[in-house]
Amino acid sequence: MLLTLDAKRRLTVPASLVPARAGDAFDAYYDTPEDEIVLRRVTRRSNWLEVWKQCPVPMDDLPPRRRQMPKKLKL
């Protein structure tokens, strides 16, 4: 199936091609060697704890937070 970009550089995917609803989220990237756009469905309800565990930076290395409110800058 061929899809064409409109004037605002949008693609419209026909309903017969993939079962999707309005508001579904997709991860899109361009594969240079294959010269293609790849769309992968992303689940909306992600477990924040699993995302936090995948963080490459250990939380022990974060600087401590300040307890006082920031001062206003005089311009």
Secondary structure per residue as TSV (DSSP state, phi and psi in degrees):
chain	resnum	aa	ss	phi	psi
A	1	M	-	360.0	133.8
A	2	L	-	-98.8	135.0
A	3	L	-	-116.2	148.2
A	4	T	-	-124.1	136.9
A	5	L	-	-71.2	141.6
A	6	D	-	-89.1	-173.1
A	7	A	T	-64.1	-25.2
A	8	K	T	-96.1	17.0
A	9	R	S	61.6	40.8
A	10	R	-	-108.8	145.6
A	11	L	-	-106.3	139.4
A	12	T	-	-111.3	119.6
A	13	V	-	-94.6	122.8
A	14	P	-	-63.2	146.0
A	15	A	T	-62.8	-27.8
A	16	S	T	-72.6	-17.2
A	17	L	T	-80.6	-42.0
A	18	V	S	-146.2	137.2
A	19	P	-	-76.3	104.6
A	20	A	-	-142.3	157.3
A	21	R	-	-118.5	162.1
A	22	A	T	-62.5	133.4
A	23	G	T	96.4	-7.2
A	24	D	-	-64.9	145.5
A	25	A	E	-104.8	140.0
A	26	F	E	-132.8	144.2
A	27	D	E	-93.5	123.6
A	28	A	E	-119.3	136.3
A	29	Y	E	-148.1	158.8
A	30	Y	E	-102.1	123.4
A	31	D	E	-94.3	104.0
A	32	T	T	-63.2	-49.1
A	33	P	T	-61.3	-34.5
A	34	E	T	-91.4	-9.4
A	35	D	T	54.3	53.7
A	36	E	E	-145.0	156.1
A	37	I	E	-99.5	130.3
A	38	V	E	-113.0	129.5
A	39	L	E	-114.7	129.0
A	40	R	E	-125.0	132.8
A	41	R	E	-68.9	136.5
A	42	V	E	-111.9	131.9
A	43	T	-	-71.9	136.9
A	44	R	S	-73.5	-41.2
A	45	R	S	-93.3	86.9
A	46	S	-	-93.8	148.5
A	47	N	-	-80.8	114.2
A	48	W	H	-62.7	-28.4
A	49	L	H	-68.6	-38.8
A	50	E	H	-67.0	-39.1
A	51	V	H	-64.0	-42.6
A	52	W	H	-63.1	-38.8
A	53	K	H	-67.6	-26.5
A	54	Q	T	-83.4	-2.5
A	55	C	-	-62.6	129.2
A	56	P	S	-73.7	-15.6
A	57	V	S	-102.6	124.0
A	58	P	-	-65.1	142.5
A	59	M	G	-70.3	-12.7
A	60	D	G	-70.7	-22.4
A	61	D	G	-86.7	-2.9
A	62	L	S	-73.2	142.4
A	63	P	-	-70.0	153.0
A	64	P	-	-68.7	149.1
A	65	R	-	-80.2	148.9
A	66	R	-	-79.6	142.9
A	67	R	S	-90.2	-17.6
A	68	Q	S	-94.2	154.2
A	69	M	-	-71.8	147.6
A	70	P	-	-65.6	145.8
A	71	K	-	-80.0	146.4
A	72	K	-	-75.5	137.4
A	73	L	-	-82.8	136.5
A	74	K	-	-94.3	121.4
A	75	L	-	-103.0	360.0
